Amino acid sequence: MCSPEEEALLQLEEVFLATLDRINGQVLQPLLEAEPSDPQGKECRRLLLQLQSSSQQLWEATQKSLHSLRERLRHPDTVGLESVQLLCCADHVLRVHVEYIESYTSCVVVQAFQKAAKWRSEYWRAQRKALRQLLWGLGSERAVGPALVQALRQPLTHHVQQYVLLLLSLGDTVGDHHPARELVVRTASLFGGLQSFLRQALDQATATQALWRTLSSRPRDALCTPARRLLQDSQDIPVTVAPLRAERVLLFDDVLVLLQGHSVHTFDLKLVWVDPEQDGCALHLLTPEEEFFFSSKNSQDQAVWRWKVTQAVCQALRGKKDFPVLGAGPEPSETPTCRSVAYTFLAEGRLCQATYEGEWCRGRPHGKGTLKWPDGRNHVGSFCQGLEHGFGICLVPQASEDKFDCYKCHWREGSMCGYGICEHGTDQVYKGHFRDGLRHGFGVLESAPQLPGPCKYTGHWERGQRSGYGVQEDRDRGERYIGMWQADQRHGPGVMVTQAGVCYQGNFQADKMVGPGVLLSEDDSLYEGTFTRDLVLLGKGKVTFPNGFTLEGSFGSGAGSGLHTQGLLDTAAPPPDPSSTCKRQLGLGAFPVESRWQGVYGPFRDFVRAGCPGDLQEALLGFHVQSSRELRRSQEYLCCERTPPDDSAGRMEDILEEVLRHREPAALQPYLTKALSSSLHPLGMLLRTLMQTFQATYAGIGANKHLQGLAQEEVKQHARELWAAYRGLLRVALQRKGQALEEEEDTETRDLRVYGLVLPLILPSFYSELFTLYLLLHEREDSLYSQGLTNLSLFPDTKLLEFLDVQKHLWPLKDLTLTTNQRHSLVKDKCFLSATECLQKVITTVDPREKLEVLERTYGEIEATVSRVLGREHKLPMDDLLPLLIYVVSRARIQHLGAEIHLIRDMMDPVHTGGLYDFLLTALESCYEHLQRDDMHRLPSRWDSREPW
């Protein structure tokens, strides 16, 4: 059975549907037939069209509700109450009613009915008698406009009121266990709220309409919009504003307005903050560019203003006009501190005319956001209290061309601070650190190769200028300067190397060479004296030629006349020791290795001293991204492939946990291997920056034999610094666990870790450039060694053993497999084959310790072969070992053996000094020197290659 309330709802829907038909046909349609040409008329017609559309949607929703009620009444046993449209689709029906109410009240606010009635006044006079039944209160004297307002208001108010009464009654009728009970109760609650909302919306619309009549044309034109509603007027509840002045204060549902004479100051409510910390005597309001106070004569009026402003701001932020009812439900005691909204700054200053869109806090940009200026500048990133703070990307257009400077940096209090990448529109790129918006700390500035005067500077900066230790390459001149800088000029000790192989060491002042210096030419001639900027000999000096001749006197050059000198030529001096000129090393005393790259080590130490905070890791240690010119061409590319900063803190926690888990000796080496190979680990980031400095110094033009000493001590220093960096991470990890690091390491313990653990791990990162320097330094000896190998390769095995004075009882002839018609004297590369193959493996690794282990195994293979020949265990004395080792070395034919030997000697762990490895390396050095001797370069006459063996 259906309840009486359901039947009443059916009748209510039928009556309302018929009323909507009459309103549409007799009111809205005639109003829309006129097409005014003035802007106000067009706006009124637009609102009436919107009202007609809302009315149609309301009609359709009512029709569906009526149809479902009829089905329910027709089939009460099969169609449940929960299938009624009004109950099962209550949210949709409610939304349609709200849209209709908003459309209707918008027409009321701007008096759209009154204005539209004037368009067809003749029609309304002709239809007055027919419309009296629809338009309640329309008498002979009553204006049509107000009657039209009532014609649409009265049916709606009555309809919603009856909805609420019938739904409440229906809720009392159905039992607690009825399946539709919850739907009925919920729908009754929703339409109860709608009834309150309707009353409030009508009251606000009426008050707003009345307000417009009290304002002069200028403020009315500036403020009047159909959707705007008045919430509070200072003429009703007086309020005083300070320090700003205002004769009248108007609180709307979207803006706060201060009126002073003809001036109108509007404040978007989404950008108004009510200070909760202010006491009750004044209401403190914050906006992006102003802050002011409201004060009233009594606390009650003050409380009303505080409550209404707070509710209006919260409702504006929710984005729903007035539903639920203003102040209904749980009332927030204060406005949200953080919010996201767009705003254009108007006050003079650096933000004038700039538009900020993003997160705010208490009237200031705070959080993620985008700041755009009319001239094309924009900044995307993090803000703090109104200033750029954290990672951000800034585009600055160049005035002359359609190009941008792109800054991908960390910022602090509005200035670049920390690591950043700047791609300038001039095709220069800077990657490095900043302070107060200027380059400061370690950084690399490089210009594109196609630009005039292309150069690259890698080194330290102070206040935007090159200062401290740095390396600059001038590609046009084919020069690289390694040394000290001051105020953007070369100043202090420095080394200059050129593409032609010429090297200069001396002092610079204000970018010019001053005082005496040393110049080494490619042919190993040595000049000591003074120079011009182009390394031309000028003034007093001395030249030492490779053959030992010396020329001492005054040098100069004239236009087109070449170099001329006046001095003494000494031809009696003996040839110099090659090590005095050929292997002379530059820069060793001029730049202490400990102080060269402090701009790289310093930020890491700061990071550790700060406790390794994850949010500062990127700012201090840098991020590694590829340059992308598209970043400067379109804002769509304002991003770079970085690890999100939100993950940094968590990742740093994981890194420190891993440091603790792998601190035992057995686990330490695998851990360091993994850490140093990762670009996301602090140690890996530090190593990559050091690789960058090493390549900038010693690759390309810097590949000069006179810089080998500078490079090898630098690699060792990097190993020491990386070990100290690991210890710093371990100290922080222990401190976070409330523990302390064991006592500081002594020098011996530290060196064991540096040379035995860290150096072998990082050496591959520097090996290419470093080994090239060793090759160049020992090129002459390696050439003689290669000639000796070539000559000895002509010998068969037995002849070579005899030539090297290897005792015959040690010859492994039984290892030789002879074919038909073959004699022992014709076999080559078969004796001591296992030892030869073993020694050849020395070039397969870069680790000095592994190279020494190869040498040890080679020695073992030689002794094993001899023991097998003798049929007993035999230890070789040095007199027997050396010729056998020379034989094995000659047959292994290792290229650049001198470079290999010297690199092993320089880089091996000092703990091996005086031990077996040292002894074997010394023996190998003796073999290498033996193969350079003159008698290795001439075949004995008795073994002339033309003589048959």
Secondary structure, 3 states (H helix, E strand, C coil): CCCHHHHHHHHHHHHHHHHHHHHHHHHHHHHHHCCCCCHHHHHHHHHHHHHHHHHHHHHHHHHHHHHHHHHHHHCCCCCCHHHCHHHHCHHHHHHHHHHHHHHHHHHHHCCHHHHHHHHCHHHHHHCHHHHCCCCCCCCCCCCHHHHHHHHHHHHHHHHHHHHHHHHHHHHHHCCCCCCCHHHHHHHHHHHHHHHHHHHHHHHHHHHHHHHHHHCCHHHHHHHCCCCCCEEEECCCCCCEEECCCCCEEEEECCEEEEEECCEEEEEEHHHCEECCCCCCCCEEEECCCCEEEEECCCHHHHHHHHHHHHHHHHHHHHCCCCCCCCCCCCCCCCCCCEEEEEEECCCCCCCCCCEEEEEEECCEEEEEEEEECCCCCEEEEEEECCEEEEEEEEEEECCCCCCEEEEEEEEECCEEEEEEEEECCCCEEEEEEEECCEEEEEEEEEECCCCCCCEEEEEEEECCEEEEEEEEEECCCCEEEEEEEECCEEEEEEEEEECCCCEEEEEEECCEEEEEEEEECCCCCEEEEEECCCCCEEEEEEEECCCCCEEEEEEEEECCCEEEEEEEEECCCCCCCHHHHCCCCCCCCCCCHHHCCHHHHHHHHHHHHCCCCHHHHHHHHCCCCCCCHHHHCCHHHCCCCCCCHHHHHHHHHHHHHHHHHCCCHHHHHHHHHHHHHCCCCHHHHHHHHHHHHHHHHHCHHHCCHHHHHHHHHHHHHHHHHHHHHHHHHHHHHHHHCCCCCCCCCCHHHHHHHHHHHHHHHHHHHHHHHHHHHHHHHCHHHHHHHHHHHHHHCCCCHHHHHHHCCCCHHHCCHHHCCCCCCCCHHHCCCCCCHHHHHHHHHHHHCCCHHHHHHHHHHHHHHHHHHHHHHHCCCCCCCHHHHHHHHHHHHHHHCCCCHHHHHHHHHHHCCHHHCCCHHHHHHHHHHHHHHHCCCHHHCCCCHHHCCCCCC
